[in-house]
Amino acid sequence: MLQTQSFCSPPATEVAQALLLNNPIAVVRHRRLRHYLVGAPDNVQQAIDRLHLLGYLERISWSHAIDIPASGLIIRPDVGDVLRYSQRDRLVG
């Protein structure tokens, strides 16, 4: 007498639900904080390098340099955003 046993795997949705129940993951919500560096190209790059060395932001997370038009910039805030600005003079030479 030959016996066979078969196994039918549950649908993918059931597997996914079982994994989620067995491995609860805390949902972390982030609030966006945007950084803007405006200045001479060398000074901006130096600030990026320092922030990287401090472990605050990776160099690769910054955009490429964008030329600022003579008419200036417009910043579009998200609801409830505020703007704080600090200026630091640097010695030239």
Sequence and secondary structure as in RCSB ss.txt:
>XXXX:A:sequence
MLQTQSFCSPPATEVAQALLLNNPIAVVRHRRLRHYLVGAPDNVQQAIDRLHLLGYLERISWSHAIDIPASGLII
RPDVGDVLRYSQRDRLVG
>XXXX:A:secstr
           HHHHHHHHHHHS               S HHHHHHHHHHHHHTTSS GGGS       TT    
   TT             
